[in-house]
Amino acid sequence: MHDSDYLEVHHINRRHDGGPDRPANLITLCKKCHDNHHNGDHPLDIPFHKLE
């Protein structure tokens, strides 16, 4: 994880594939990790807590 004052919302299940805009399907990532994930540089294997 990287320190960042700016976070972006990431859909765990892609909206393109029908993933909802609900809290249980969203996590926040720093811009660097979000960009890296969408560029295929690394899988989304960081730990996160799912909201119920």
N, CA, C and O atoms as a Tripos MOL2 file, in Angstrom:
@<TRIPOS>MOLECULE
protein
  208   207    52     0     0
PROTEIN
NO_CHARGES

@<TRIPOS>ATOM
      1 N           0.8410   -1.1760    0.0000 N.3       1 MET1
      2 CA          0.0000    0.0000    0.0000 C.3       1 MET1
      3 C           0.8840    1.2360    0.0000 C.2       1 MET1
      4 O           2.0030    1.2210    0.5110 O.2       1 MET1
      5 N           0.3690    2.2850   -0.5720 N.am      2 HIS2
      6 CA          1.0950    3.5420   -0.6690 C.3       2 HIS2
      7 C           0.3610    4.6270    0.1050 C.2       2 HIS2
      8 O          -0.8690    4.6560    0.1480 O.2       2 HIS2
      9 N           1.1340    5.5140    0.7140 N.am      3 ASP3
     10 CA          0.5190    6.6670    1.3560 C.3       3 ASP3
     11 C          -0.0050    7.5960    0.2800 C.2       3 ASP3
     12 O           0.6750    7.8580   -0.7120 O.2       3 ASP3
     13 N          -1.1990    8.0850    0.4740 N.am      4 SER4
     14 CA         -1.7760    8.9790   -0.5120 C.3       4 SER4
     15 C          -2.8460    9.8350    0.1390 C.2       4 SER4
     16 O          -3.6130    9.3630    0.9780 O.2       4 SER4
     17 N          -2.8870   11.0860   -0.2550 N.am      5 ASP5
     18 CA         -3.9520   11.9720    0.1990 C.3       5 ASP5
     19 C          -5.1500   11.8870   -0.7330 C.2       5 ASP5
     20 O          -6.1890   12.4910   -0.4660 O.2       5 ASP5
     21 N          -5.0140   11.1480   -1.8140 N.am      6 TYR6
     22 CA         -6.0630   11.0540   -2.8200 C.3       6 TYR6
     23 C          -6.3740    9.5880   -3.0680 C.2       6 TYR6
     24 O          -5.4840    8.8130   -3.4170 O.2       6 TYR6
     25 N          -7.6220    9.2080   -2.8910 N.am      7 LEU7
     26 CA         -8.0430    7.8330   -3.1240 C.3       7 LEU7
     27 C          -9.0810    7.7910   -4.2320 C.2       7 LEU7
     28 O          -9.8310    8.7450   -4.4380 O.2       7 LEU7
     29 N          -9.1120    6.6780   -4.9360 N.am      8 GLU8
     30 CA        -10.0840    6.4640   -6.0020 C.3       8 GLU8
     31 C         -10.9220    5.2420   -5.6590 C.2       8 GLU8
     32 O         -10.4440    4.3120   -5.0090 O.2       8 GLU8
     33 N         -12.1540    5.2510   -6.0930 N.am      9 VAL9
     34 CA        -13.0590    4.1230   -5.8580 C.3       9 VAL9
     35 C         -12.8760    3.1010   -6.9780 C.2       9 VAL9
     36 O         -12.8580    3.4430   -8.1600 O.2       9 VAL9
     37 N         -12.7410    1.8500   -6.5760 N.am     10 HIS10
     38 CA        -12.5620    0.7560   -7.5330 C.3      10 HIS10
     39 C         -13.6830   -0.2540   -7.3320 C.2      10 HIS10
     40 O         -14.0140   -0.6030   -6.1990 O.2      10 HIS10
     41 N         -14.2630   -0.7190   -8.4220 N.am     11 HIS11
     42 CA        -15.2840   -1.7610   -8.3830 C.3      11 HIS11
     43 C         -14.5920   -3.1270   -8.3490 C.2      11 HIS11
     44 O         -13.7770   -3.4270   -9.2220 O.2      11 HIS11
     45 N         -14.9040   -3.9410   -7.3670 N.am     12 ILE12
     46 CA        -14.3310   -5.2850   -7.2590 C.3      12 ILE12
     47 C         -14.8090   -6.1230   -8.4460 C.2      12 ILE12
     48 O         -14.0030   -6.7370   -9.1440 O.2      12 ILE12
     49 N         -16.1120   -6.1440   -8.6660 N.am     13 ASN13
     50 CA        -16.6920   -6.7600   -9.8650 C.3      13 ASN13
     51 C         -16.9900   -5.6200  -10.8250 C.2      13 ASN13
     52 O         -17.7660   -4.7180  -10.5090 O.2      13 ASN13
     53 N         -16.3730   -5.6650  -11.9970 N.am     14 ARG14
     54 CA        -16.4260   -4.5480  -12.9400 C.3      14 ARG14
     55 C         -17.8490   -4.1520  -13.3100 C.2      14 ARG14
     56 O         -18.7170   -5.0040  -13.5040 O.2      14 ARG14
     57 N         -18.0700   -2.8520  -13.4030 N.am     15 ARG15
     58 CA        -19.3690   -2.3460  -13.8430 C.3      15 ARG15
     59 C         -19.6940   -2.8820  -15.2310 C.2      15 ARG15
     60 O         -20.8480   -3.1840  -15.5340 O.2      15 ARG15
     61 N         -18.6780   -2.9960  -16.0630 N.am     16 HIS16
     62 CA        -18.8520   -3.5160  -17.4250 C.3      16 HIS16
     63 C         -19.4600   -4.9210  -17.4130 C.2      16 HIS16
     64 O         -20.1910   -5.3050  -18.3250 O.2      16 HIS16
     65 N         -19.1400   -5.6720  -16.3650 N.am     17 ASP17
     66 CA        -19.6480   -7.0410  -16.2340 C.3      17 ASP17
     67 C         -20.8800   -7.1200  -15.3390 C.2      17 ASP17
     68 O         -21.2760   -8.2060  -14.9150 O.2      17 ASP17
     69 N         -21.4830   -5.9700  -15.0520 N.am     18 GLY18
     70 CA        -22.6990   -5.9520  -14.2400 C.3      18 GLY18
     71 C         -22.4730   -5.7300  -12.7630 C.2      18 GLY18
     72 O         -23.4110   -5.8490  -11.9740 O.2      18 GLY18
     73 N         -21.2430   -5.4080  -12.3630 N.am     19 GLY19
     74 CA        -20.9660   -5.1330  -10.9570 C.3      19 GLY19
     75 C         -21.7190   -3.8990  -10.4900 C.2      19 GLY19
     76 O         -21.7270   -2.8810  -11.1830 O.2      19 GLY19
     77 N         -22.3500   -3.9760   -9.3280 N.am     20 PRO20
     78 CA        -23.1640   -2.8600   -8.8580 C.3      20 PRO20
     79 C         -22.3370   -1.7350   -8.2270 C.2      20 PRO20
     80 O         -21.1720   -1.9140   -7.8710 O.2      20 PRO20
     81 N         -22.9780   -0.5810   -8.1020 N.am     21 ASP21
     82 CA        -22.3800    0.5640   -7.4040 C.3      21 ASP21
     83 C         -22.7940    0.5270   -5.9370 C.2      21 ASP21
     84 O         -23.2810    1.5210   -5.3990 O.2      21 ASP21
     85 N         -22.6050   -0.5930   -5.3090 N.am     22 ARG22
     86 CA        -22.9690   -0.7650   -3.8980 C.3      22 ARG22
     87 C         -21.7000   -0.8760   -3.0700 C.2      22 ARG22
     88 O         -20.6740   -1.3430   -3.5660 O.2      22 ARG22
     89 N         -21.7570   -0.4500   -1.8090 N.am     23 PRO23
     90 CA        -20.5580   -0.4790   -0.9600 C.3      23 PRO23
     91 C         -19.8560   -1.8320   -0.9070 C.2      23 PRO23
     92 O         -18.6280   -1.8810   -0.8290 O.2      23 PRO23
     93 N         -20.6040   -2.9200   -0.9480 N.am     24 ALA24
     94 CA        -19.9940   -4.2520   -0.8730 C.3      24 ALA24
     95 C         -19.1470   -4.5710   -2.0960 C.2      24 ALA24
     96 O         -18.3490   -5.5070   -2.0580 O.2      24 ALA24
     97 N         -19.2990   -3.8190   -3.1770 N.am     25 ASN25
     98 CA        -18.5480   -4.0610   -4.4090 C.3      25 ASN25
     99 C         -17.4990   -2.9790   -4.6620 C.2      25 ASN25
    100 O         -16.9100   -2.9290   -5.7420 O.2      25 ASN25
    101 N         -17.2620   -2.1220   -3.6830 N.am     26 LEU26
    102 CA        -16.3470   -1.0020   -3.8640 C.3      26 LEU26
    103 C         -15.2230   -1.0300   -2.8450 C.2      26 LEU26
    104 O         -15.4280   -1.3870   -1.6850 O.2      26 LEU26
    105 N         -14.0340   -0.6500   -3.2900 N.am     27 ILE27
    106 CA        -12.9110   -0.4200   -2.3900 C.3      27 ILE27
    107 C         -12.2270    0.8650   -2.8390 C.2      27 ILE27
    108 O         -12.4170    1.3200   -3.9660 O.2      27 ILE27
    109 N         -11.4380    1.4370   -1.9550 N.am     28 THR28
    110 CA        -10.6580    2.6110   -2.3300 C.3      28 THR28
    111 C          -9.2030    2.2070   -2.5000 C.2      28 THR28
    112 O          -8.6700    1.4050   -1.7330 O.2      28 THR28
    113 N          -8.5780    2.7680   -3.5050 N.am     29 LEU29
    114 CA         -7.1680    2.5260   -3.8010 C.3      29 LEU29
    115 C          -6.4940    3.8630   -4.0500 C.2      29 LEU29
    116 O          -7.1300    4.8100   -4.5130 O.2      29 LEU29
    117 N          -5.2010    3.9400   -3.7420 N.am     30 CYS30
    118 CA         -4.4680    5.1360   -4.1420 C.3      30 CYS30
    119 C          -4.3820    5.1310   -5.6710 C.2      30 CYS30
    120 O          -4.5260    4.0840   -6.3020 O.2      30 CYS30
    121 N          -4.1520    6.2860   -6.2470 N.am     31 LYS31
    122 CA         -4.1310    6.4130   -7.7060 C.3      31 LYS31
    123 C          -3.1130    5.4630   -8.3360 C.2      31 LYS31
    124 O          -3.3910    4.8540   -9.3690 O.2      31 LYS31
    125 N          -1.9410    5.3350   -7.7230 N.am     32 LYS32
    126 CA         -0.8970    4.4690   -8.2850 C.3      32 LYS32
    127 C          -1.3640    3.0080   -8.3450 C.2      32 LYS32
    128 O          -1.2090    2.3520   -9.3750 O.2      32 LYS32
    129 N          -1.9250    2.5060   -7.2650 N.am     33 CYS33
    130 CA         -2.3930    1.1130   -7.2480 C.3      33 CYS33
    131 C          -3.5700    0.9170   -8.1960 C.2      33 CYS33
    132 O          -3.6650   -0.1140   -8.8620 O.2      33 CYS33
    133 N          -4.4650    1.9000   -8.2620 N.am     34 HIS34
    134 CA         -5.6210    1.7930   -9.1540 C.3      34 HIS34
    135 C          -5.1710    1.7670  -10.6090 C.2      34 HIS34
    136 O          -5.6280    0.9350  -11.3920 O.2      34 HIS34
    137 N          -4.2750    2.6810  -10.9680 N.am     35 ASP35
    138 CA         -3.7460    2.7010  -12.3390 C.3      35 ASP35
    139 C          -3.0120    1.4040  -12.6640 C.2      35 ASP35
    140 O          -3.2040    0.8250  -13.7330 O.2      35 ASP35
    141 N          -2.1690    0.9490  -11.7310 N.am     36 ASN36
    142 CA         -1.4180   -0.2900  -11.9570 C.3      36 ASN36
    143 C          -2.3550   -1.4740  -12.1710 C.2      36 ASN36
    144 O          -2.1200   -2.3060  -13.0470 O.2      36 ASN36
    145 N          -3.4030   -1.5490  -11.3820 N.am     37 HIS37
    146 CA         -4.3450   -2.6650  -11.5210 C.3      37 HIS37
    147 C          -4.9960   -2.6430  -12.9020 C.2      37 HIS37
    148 O          -5.0750   -3.6780  -13.5640 O.2      37 HIS37
    149 N          -5.4580   -1.4860  -13.3380 N.am     38 HIS38
    150 CA         -6.1420   -1.4080  -14.6320 C.3      38 HIS38
    151 C          -5.1840   -1.5250  -15.8130 C.2      38 HIS38
    152 O          -5.6170   -1.7980  -16.9320 O.2      38 HIS38
    153 N          -3.9000   -1.3230  -15.5810 N.am     39 ASN39
    154 CA         -2.8990   -1.5230  -16.6320 C.3      39 ASN39
    155 C          -2.3810   -2.9560  -16.6440 C.2      39 ASN39
    156 O          -1.5340   -3.3000  -17.4680 O.2      39 ASN39
    157 N          -2.8810   -3.7930  -15.7390 N.am     40 GLY40
    158 CA         -2.4810   -5.1900  -15.6830 C.3      40 GLY40
    159 C          -1.1370   -5.4220  -15.0250 C.2      40 GLY40
    160 O          -0.5650   -6.5070  -15.1370 O.2      40 GLY40
    161 N          -0.6230   -4.3950  -14.3280 N.am     41 ASP41
    162 CA          0.6880   -4.5340  -13.7030 C.3      41 ASP41
    163 C           0.6740   -5.4300  -12.4770 C.2      41 ASP41
    164 O           1.6960   -6.0280  -12.1400 O.2      41 ASP41
    165 N          -0.4410   -5.5320  -11.8190 N.am     42 HIS42
    166 CA         -0.5480   -6.4650  -10.6990 C.3      42 HIS42
    167 C          -2.0130   -6.7720  -10.4480 C.2      42 HIS42
    168 O          -2.8800   -5.9280  -10.6750 O.2      42 HIS42
    169 N          -2.2860   -7.9830   -9.9790 N.am     43 PRO43
    170 CA         -3.6710   -8.3320   -9.6580 C.3      43 PRO43
    171 C          -4.1100   -7.6060   -8.3930 C.2      43 PRO43
    172 O          -3.2840   -7.0940   -7.6380 O.2      43 PRO43
    173 N          -5.3770   -7.5690   -8.1810 N.am     44 LEU44
    174 CA         -5.9160   -6.9420   -6.9840 C.3      44 LEU44
    175 C          -5.8230   -7.9500   -5.8470 C.2      44 LEU44
    176 O          -6.8050   -8.6110   -5.5110 O.2      44 LEU44
    177 N          -4.6390   -8.0630   -5.2600 N.am     45 ASP45
    178 CA         -4.4210   -9.0450   -4.2100 C.3      45 ASP45
    179 C          -4.1320   -8.3910   -2.8680 C.2      45 ASP45
    180 O          -3.5680   -9.0240   -1.9760 O.2      45 ASP45
    181 N          -4.5160   -7.1300   -2.7210 N.am     46 ILE46
    182 CA         -4.3190   -6.4600   -1.4490 C.3      46 ILE46
    183 C          -5.4620   -6.8340   -0.5180 C.2      46 ILE46
    184 O          -6.5810   -7.0600   -0.9790 O.2      46 ILE46
    185 N          -5.2020   -6.9030    0.7850 N.am     47 PRO47
    186 CA         -6.2770   -7.2680    1.7140 C.3      47 PRO47
    187 C          -7.3020   -6.1400    1.8140 C.2      47 PRO47
    188 O          -6.9510   -4.9620    1.7530 O.2      47 PRO47
    189 N          -8.5440   -6.5070    1.9640 N.am     48 PHE48
    190 CA         -9.5870   -5.5110    2.1760 C.3      48 PHE48
    191 C         -10.6920   -6.1410    3.0020 C.2      48 PHE48
    192 O         -10.8180   -7.3640    3.0740 O.2      48 PHE48
    193 N         -11.4880   -5.2880    3.6210 N.am     49 HIS49
    194 CA        -12.6170   -5.7440    4.4200 C.3      49 HIS49
    195 C         -13.8920   -5.4470    3.6640 C.2      49 HIS49
    196 O         -14.1510   -4.3020    3.2920 O.2      49 HIS49
    197 N         -14.6700   -6.4510    3.4410 N.am     50 LYS50
    198 CA        -15.9200   -6.3050    2.7110 C.3      50 LYS50
    199 C         -16.9980   -5.7700    3.6520 C.2      50 LYS50
    200 O         -17.1530   -6.2540    4.7730 O.2      50 LYS50
    201 N         -17.7400   -4.7650    3.1840 N.am     51 LEU51
    202 CA        -18.8560   -4.2280    3.9470 C.3      51 LEU51
    203 C         -20.0870   -5.0800    3.7060 C.2      51 LEU51
    204 O         -20.3440   -5.5090    2.5810 O.2      51 LEU51
    205 N         -20.8210   -5.3160    4.7260 N.am     52 GLU52
    206 CA        -22.0690   -6.0910    4.6000 C.3      52 GLU52
    207 C         -23.2530   -5.1610    4.5780 C.2      52 GLU52
    208 O         -24.3930   -5.6150    4.4780 O.2      52 GLU52
@<TRIPOS>BOND
     1     1     2 1
     2     2     3 1
     3     3     4 2
     4     3     5 am
     5     5     6 1
     6     6     7 1
     7     7     8 2
     8     7     9 am
     9     9    10 1
    10    10    11 1
    11    11    12 2
    12    11    13 am
    13    13    14 1
    14    14    15 1
    15    15    16 2
    16    15    17 am
    17    17    18 1
    18    18    19 1
    19    19    20 2
    20    19    21 am
    21    21    22 1
    22    22    23 1
    23    23    24 2
    24    23    25 am
    25    25    26 1
    26    26    27 1
    27    27    28 2
    28    27    29 am
    29    29    30 1
    30    30    31 1
    31    31    32 2
    32    31    33 am
    33    33    34 1
    34    34    35 1
    35    35    36 2
    36    35    37 am
    37    37    38 1
    38    38    39 1
    39    39    40 2
    40    39    41 am
    41    41    42 1
    42    42    43 1
    43    43    44 2
    44    43    45 am
    45    45    46 1
    46    46    47 1
    47    47    48 2
    48    47    49 am
    49    49    50 1
    50    50    51 1
    51    51    52 2
    52    51    53 am
    53    53    54 1
    54    54    55 1
    55    55    56 2
    56    55    57 am
    57    57    58 1
    58    58    59 1
    59    59    60 2
    60    59    61 am
    61    61    62 1
    62    62    63 1
    63    63    64 2
    64    63    65 am
    65    65    66 1
    66    66    67 1
    67    67    68 2
    68    67    69 am
    69    69    70 1
    70    70    71 1
    71    71    72 2
    72    71    73 am
    73    73    74 1
    74    74    75 1
    75    75    76 2
    76    75    77 am
    77    77    78 1
    78    78    79 1
    79    79    80 2
    80    79    81 am
    81    81    82 1
    82    82    83 1
    83    83    84 2
    84    83    85 am
    85    85    86 1
    86    86    87 1
    87    87    88 2
    88    87    89 am
    89    89    90 1
    90    90    91 1
    91    91    92 2
    92    91    93 am
    93    93    94 1
    94    94    95 1
    95    95    96 2
    96    95    97 am
    97    97    98 1
    98    98    99 1
    99    99   100 2
   100    99   101 am
   101   101   102 1
   102   102   103 1
   103   103   104 2
   104   103   105 am
   105   105   106 1
   106   106   107 1
   107   107   108 2
   108   107   109 am
   109   109   110 1
   110   110   111 1
   111   111   112 2
   112   111   113 am
   113   113   114 1
   114   114   115 1
   115   115   116 2
   116   115   117 am
   117   117   118 1
   118   118   119 1
   119   119   120 2
   120   119   121 am
   121   121   122 1
   122   122   123 1
   123   123   124 2
   124   123   125 am
   125   125   126 1
   126   126   127 1
   127   127   128 2
   128   127   129 am
   129   129   130 1
   130   130   131 1
   131   131   132 2
   132   131   133 am
   133   133   134 1
   134   134   135 1
   135   135   136 2
   136   135   137 am
   137   137   138 1
   138   138   139 1
   139   139   140 2
   140   139   141 am
   141   141   142 1
   142   142   143 1
   143   143   144 2
   144   143   145 am
   145   145   146 1
   146   146   147 1
   147   147   148 2
   148   147   149 am
   149   149   150 1
   150   150   151 1
   151   151   152 2
   152   151   153 am
   153   153   154 1
   154   154   155 1
   155   155   156 2
   156   155   157 am
   157   157   158 1
   158   158   159 1
   159   159   160 2
   160   159   161 am
   161   161   162 1
   162   162   163 1
   163   163   164 2
   164   163   165 am
   165   165   166 1
   166   166   167 1
   167   167   168 2
   168   167   169 am
   169   169   170 1
   170   170   171 1
   171   171   172 2
   172   171   173 am
   173   173   174 1
   174   174   175 1
   175   175   176 2
   176   175   177 am
   177   177   178 1
   178   178   179 1
   179   179   180 2
   180   179   181 am
   181   181   182 1
   182   182   183 1
   183   183   184 2
   184   183   185 am
   185   185   186 1
   186   186   187 1
   187   187   188 2
   188   187   189 am
   189   189   190 1
   190   190   191 1
   191   191   192 2
   192   191   193 am
   193   193   194 1
   194   194   195 1
   195   195   196 2
   196   195   197 am
   197   197   198 1
   198   198   199 1
   199   199   200 2
   200   199   201 am
   201   201   202 1
   202   202   203 1
   203   203   204 2
   204   203   205 am
   205   205   206 1
   206   206   207 1
   207   207   208 2
@<TRIPOS>SUBSTRUCTURE
     1 MET1         2 RESIDUE 1 A MET
     2 HIS2         6 RESIDUE 1 A HIS
     3 ASP3        10 RESIDUE 1 A ASP
     4 SER4        14 RESIDUE 1 A SER
     5 ASP5        18 RESIDUE 1 A ASP
     6 TYR6        22 RESIDUE 1 A TYR
     7 LEU7        26 RESIDUE 1 A LEU
     8 GLU8        30 RESIDUE 1 A GLU
     9 VAL9        34 RESIDUE 1 A VAL
    10 HIS10       38 RESIDUE 1 A HIS
    11 HIS11       42 RESIDUE 1 A HIS
    12 ILE12       46 RESIDUE 1 A ILE
    13 ASN13       50 RESIDUE 1 A ASN
    14 ARG14       54 RESIDUE 1 A ARG
    15 ARG15       58 RESIDUE 1 A ARG
    16 HIS16       62 RESIDUE 1 A HIS
    17 ASP17       66 RESIDUE 1 A ASP
    18 GLY18       70 RESIDUE 1 A GLY
    19 GLY19       74 RESIDUE 1 A GLY
    20 PRO20       78 RESIDUE 1 A PRO
    21 ASP21       82 RESIDUE 1 A ASP
    22 ARG22       86 RESIDUE 1 A ARG
    23 PRO23       90 RESIDUE 1 A PRO
    24 ALA24       94 RESIDUE 1 A ALA
    25 ASN25       98 RESIDUE 1 A ASN
    26 LEU26      102 RESIDUE 1 A LEU
    27 ILE27      106 RESIDUE 1 A ILE
    28 THR28      110 RESIDUE 1 A THR
    29 LEU29      114 RESIDUE 1 A LEU
    30 CYS30      118 RESIDUE 1 A CYS
    31 LYS31      122 RESIDUE 1 A LYS
    32 LYS32      126 RESIDUE 1 A LYS
    33 CYS33      130 RESIDUE 1 A CYS
    34 HIS34      134 RESIDUE 1 A HIS
    35 ASP35      138 RESIDUE 1 A ASP
    36 ASN36      142 RESIDUE 1 A ASN
    37 HIS37      146 RESIDUE 1 A HIS
    38 HIS38      150 RESIDUE 1 A HIS
    39 ASN39      154 RESIDUE 1 A ASN
    40 GLY40      158 RESIDUE 1 A GLY
    41 ASP41      162 RESIDUE 1 A ASP
    42 HIS42      166 RESIDUE 1 A HIS
    43 PRO43      170 RESIDUE 1 A PRO
    44 LEU44      174 RESIDUE 1 A LEU
    45 ASP45      178 RESIDUE 1 A ASP
    46 ILE46      182 RESIDUE 1 A ILE
    47 PRO47      186 RESIDUE 1 A PRO
    48 PHE48      190 RESIDUE 1 A PHE
    49 HIS49      194 RESIDUE 1 A HIS
    50 LYS50      198 RESIDUE 1 A LYS
    51 LEU51      202 RESIDUE 1 A LEU
    52 GLU52      206 RESIDUE 1 A GLU
